[in-house]
Amino acid sequence: MNKVERKILLNPGPSTTTDTVKYAQVVPDICPREKEFGEVMASLGRDLVKIVHGGDDYAAVLFCGSGTICIDIALNSLLDKDKKALVVQNGSYSERACEVLRAYGMPHIELKQPIDTTPDLAAIEEALRKNDDIGYIYMTHHETGSGLLNPIREVGALAHRYGAFFITDTTSSYAMIPINVYEDNVDFCMASAQKGIMGMTGLSYVIGRKDIIERSKDFPVRSYYCNLYMQYHYIETTGQMHFTPPVQTIYAARQALAEYFEEGEDRKWERHQRVMRAIHQGEEELGLREMLKREVQSSLVSAVRYPDDPNWDFDKIHDYCYERGFTIYPGKIEKKGTFRLCALGAIDEQDIRDFWQVFTEAVKHYGVQIPARYDD
Ligand SMILES: *Cc1c(COP(=O)(O)O)cnc(C)c1O
């Protein structure tokens, strides 16, 4: 087997993958309507549920698309008529959820919260108390734009206390931060193969309670293609996705899951945290400052403020690092200059040490002051 040139991706997914996952895509041609392929998908679905410790009462519903397809599907499929959605809006991904609800013209409450700190549970509870028609609460687990980690367990408990479902976008935490759907009060979560499981792009999944999916059969159908019950029912009755699945990506995902279980939930999470400690260490050595306090961070994304240095030019630093095999990523925080360093993917602390060496060369090359200069 040839080795593929290794790139260190510090962007928030797609992430660095192993060669074994890359090559798992190279399979004999197969028609995905064959029973053999159905078995691959069925076992994949069971493994995806297992990652979040769900039992037979949870199902993984597969879709062909990027992660946003799951946001769209969960939001549009799980709201009964006469019900409203409640979105905790504290970052670019929960803002995206609101855009989806607006696009469908669905009734919703956009509960704006600060983007750099944990949301106010009392405000969420008040919204629930004032509105007795909330169908579900929607919150992003890990706001990937800033690195903010949201309290799903507490918000899930609140949703349940007021008779609402709890949907959380775990795209950038699933298979990294340990999640237990029962203990964390999660009715629905979602992810995409190119993030936590370290697979390829094009396969995404909503994982959730079968009883609610069954009930959603009678909810308004707002999309022909992006409907949760439609896909669930089709997979349950035929063992196939309704429309053409991403065949090769599914083979890669199967290999990625084998590697996930081999590494183990705790060891993998420990590795991501070790990578983030190495990221933080380099920031400290260079005097780089972050947007968020450490206590509210996910340990998966660090949003670094641009130094107030006339020689700082993100694009130039990016290109210098990129040419040497390291990809860094611009920030997603409105009007504030930040870039992101992420601990996703098949990388370890030595990769980060190598990265900091190149990054340091880059800032020196362009005459950026070390330690980094900030005017506040
Ligand atoms: C990456 C990500 C998504 C999906 O983004 P796509 O570009 O559609 O794959 C959704 N939510 C969160 C929190 C993410 O990090």
Ligand as a Chemical Component Dictionary entry (heavy atoms), coordinates in Angstrom:
data_LIG
# 
_chem_comp.id                   LIG 
_chem_comp.type                 NON-POLYMER 
_chem_comp.pdbx_formal_charge   0 
_chem_comp.three_letter_code    LIG 
# 
loop_
_chem_comp_atom.comp_id 
_chem_comp_atom.atom_id 
_chem_comp_atom.alt_atom_id 
_chem_comp_atom.type_symbol 
_chem_comp_atom.charge 
_chem_comp_atom.model_Cartn_x 
_chem_comp_atom.model_Cartn_y 
_chem_comp_atom.model_Cartn_z 
_chem_comp_atom.pdbx_ordinal 
LIG C1 C1 C 0 -18.818 21.295 10.771 1  
LIG C2 C2 C 0 -20.049 21.570 11.486 2  
LIG C3 C3 C 0 -21.300 21.411 10.868 3  
LIG C4 C4 C 0 -21.460 20.983 9.427  4  
LIG O1 O1 O 0 -20.854 21.788 8.494  5  
LIG P1 P1 P 0 -20.763 21.311 6.969  6  
LIG O2 O2 O 0 -19.870 22.320 6.348  7  
LIG O3 O3 O 0 -22.124 21.304 6.409  8  
LIG O4 O4 O 0 -20.187 19.915 6.988  9  
LIG C5 C5 C 0 -22.419 21.611 11.625 10 
LIG N1 N1 N 0 -22.343 21.985 12.909 11 
LIG C6 C6 C 0 -21.165 22.150 13.534 12 
LIG C7 C7 C 0 -21.168 22.542 14.966 13 
LIG C8 C8 C 0 -19.977 21.960 12.841 14 
LIG O5 O5 O 0 -18.810 22.121 13.456 15 
# 
loop_
_chem_comp_bond.comp_id 
_chem_comp_bond.atom_id_1 
_chem_comp_bond.atom_id_2 
_chem_comp_bond.value_order 
_chem_comp_bond.pdbx_ordinal 
LIG C1 C2 SING 1  
LIG C2 C3 SING 2  
LIG C2 C8 DOUB 3  
LIG C3 C4 SING 4  
LIG C3 C5 DOUB 5  
LIG C4 O1 SING 6  
LIG O1 P1 SING 7  
LIG P1 O2 DOUB 8  
LIG P1 O3 SING 9  
LIG P1 O4 SING 10 
LIG C5 N1 SING 11 
LIG N1 C6 DOUB 12 
LIG C6 C7 SING 13 
LIG C6 C8 SING 14 
LIG C8 O5 SING 15 
# 
